[in-house]
């Protein structure tokens, strides 16, 4: 992946879903571009911290032990960190780079 703050597994076709992770510490300079998936459903599992996820212009709170589902076509990005560290795992039902459309 192009962002060193995000981990990604499954490049060698071990599994048919996309798994990635993210962690933002107090001293991390993090920004994410608005994007969506054409067919994949994305699940955010929040492991630690609190933040704001923007989905289709709506503010969605992210806090430890929550799961957020993002459906195909919904534009989203991590917008803000409210408490550090903010860490998560994402699961996407489709592992195809062409499924992700990035704005900005």
GITANOR-V499743 format. One record per residue. N is the residue number from 1. RES is the residue in one small letter. OMEGA is omega in degrees with one decimal (none if undefined). D_CENTER is the distance of its C-alpha to the mean C-alpha in Angstrom with 1 decimal. Layout:
n->N res->RES omega->OMEGA d_center->D_CENTER
n->N res->RES omega->OMEGA d_center->D_CENTER
This chain:
n->1 res->x omega->-177.3 d_center->12.7
n->2 res->x omega->179.7 d_center->13.9
n->3 res->x omega->-176.0 d_center->11.9
n->4 res->x omega->179.4 d_center->13.7
n->5 res->x omega->-179.0 d_center->11.4
n->6 res->x omega->175.6 d_center->8.8
n->7 res->x omega->-179.9 d_center->10.6
n->8 res->x omega->179.6 d_center->10.9
n->9 res->x omega->173.0 d_center->13.7
n->10 res->x omega->-179.5 d_center->15.9
n->11 res->x omega->-174.3 d_center->17.2
n->12 res->x omega->174.8 d_center->20.7
n->13 res->x omega->176.8 d_center->20.4
n->14 res->x omega->-177.8 d_center->20.7
n->15 res->x omega->-176.9 d_center->18.6
n->16 res->x omega->177.5 d_center->17.7
n->17 res->x omega->177.2 d_center->14.1
n->18 res->x omega->176.6 d_center->11.0
n->19 res->x omega->176.6 d_center->9.8
n->20 res->x omega->179.8 d_center->7.7
n->21 res->x omega->175.6 d_center->7.5
n->22 res->x omega->176.6 d_center->7.3
n->23 res->x omega->178.4 d_center->10.3
n->24 res->x omega->176.7 d_center->11.9
n->25 res->x omega->-178.2 d_center->15.7
n->26 res->x omega->-176.1 d_center->18.4
n->27 res->x omega->-178.6 d_center->19.4
n->28 res->x omega->172.9 d_center->16.2
n->29 res->x omega->-172.5 d_center->16.1
n->30 res->x omega->169.6 d_center->12.5
n->31 res->x omega->-179.0 d_center->11.6
n->32 res->x omega->179.3 d_center->9.0
n->33 res->x omega->175.5 d_center->10.5
n->34 res->x omega->-178.8 d_center->10.4
n->35 res->x omega->174.8 d_center->9.8
n->36 res->x omega->176.5 d_center->10.3
n->37 res->x omega->-178.3 d_center->11.3
n->38 res->x omega->-176.4 d_center->15.0
n->39 res->x omega->-174.5 d_center->15.5
n->40 res->x omega->170.2 d_center->12.5
n->41 res->x omega->-178.9 d_center->11.3
n->42 res->x omega->175.1 d_center->7.7
n->43 res->x omega->174.5 d_center->8.0
n->44 res->x omega->173.6 d_center->6.1
n->45 res->x omega->-175.9 d_center->9.0
n->46 res->x omega->-176.3 d_center->9.9
n->47 res->x omega->-175.7 d_center->12.4
n->48 res->x omega->174.7 d_center->13.9
n->49 res->x omega->178.1 d_center->14.4
n->50 res->x omega->178.9 d_center->13.8
n->51 res->x omega->180.0 d_center->12.0
n->52 res->x omega->173.0 d_center->11.5
n->53 res->x omega->175.6 d_center->8.8
n->54 res->x omega->177.2 d_center->10.7
n->55 res->x omega->-178.4 d_center->11.1
n->56 res->x omega->178.3 d_center->14.2
n->57 res->x omega->179.0 d_center->15.6
n->58 res->x omega->177.5 d_center->15.5
n->59 res->x omega->179.3 d_center->14.6
n->60 res->x omega->179.7 d_center->12.8
n->61 res->x omega->174.3 d_center->13.4
n->62 res->x omega->175.5 d_center->11.1
n->63 res->x omega->-175.8 d_center->13.6
n->64 res->x omega->175.9 d_center->14.4
n->65 res->x omega->174.4 d_center->15.1
n->66 res->x omega->175.5 d_center->13.3
n->67 res->x omega->-179.4 d_center->11.4
n->68 res->x omega->178.3 d_center->9.9
n->69 res->x omega->177.0 d_center->10.4
n->70 res->x omega->-175.4 d_center->9.5
n->71 res->x omega->178.3 d_center->12.5
n->72 res->x omega->178.4 d_center->13.5
n->73 res->x omega->178.7 d_center->14.4
n->74 res->x omega->-179.1 d_center->12.4
n->75 res->x omega->-176.0 d_center->11.3
n->76 res->x omega->172.5 d_center->8.3
n->77 res->x omega->170.3 d_center->6.9
n->78 res->x omega->-172.1 d_center->6.9
n->79 res->x omega->-172.5 d_center->10.7
n->80 res->x omega->174.5 d_center->12.6
n->81 res->x omega->179.1 d_center->13.3
n->82 res->x omega->173.6 d_center->16.2
n->83 res->x omega->-173.7 d_center->17.0
n->84 res->x omega->-15.1 d_center->16.4
n->85 res->x omega->171.9 d_center->15.1
n->86 res->x omega->-179.8 d_center->11.6
n->87 res->x omega->-176.6 d_center->10.0
n->88 res->x omega->169.1 d_center->7.6
n->89 res->x omega->173.8 d_center->7.4
n->90 res->x omega->176.0 d_center->5.5
n->91 res->x omega->176.2 d_center->8.5
n->92 res->x omega->-175.2 d_center->9.2
n->93 res->x omega->178.0 d_center->12.9
n->94 res->x omega->176.7 d_center->13.8
n->95 res->x omega->-179.9 d_center->13.9
n->96 res->x omega->-178.8 d_center->15.3
n->97 res->x omega->-179.8 d_center->14.3
n->98 res->x omega->179.8 d_center->16.4
n->99 res->x omega->-176.5 d_center->14.3
n->100 res->x omega->178.3 d_center->11.6
n->101 res->x omega->-174.8 d_center->13.4
n->102 res->x omega->175.0 d_center->12.7
n->103 res->x omega->174.2 d_center->14.7
n->104 res->x omega->none d_center->16.3
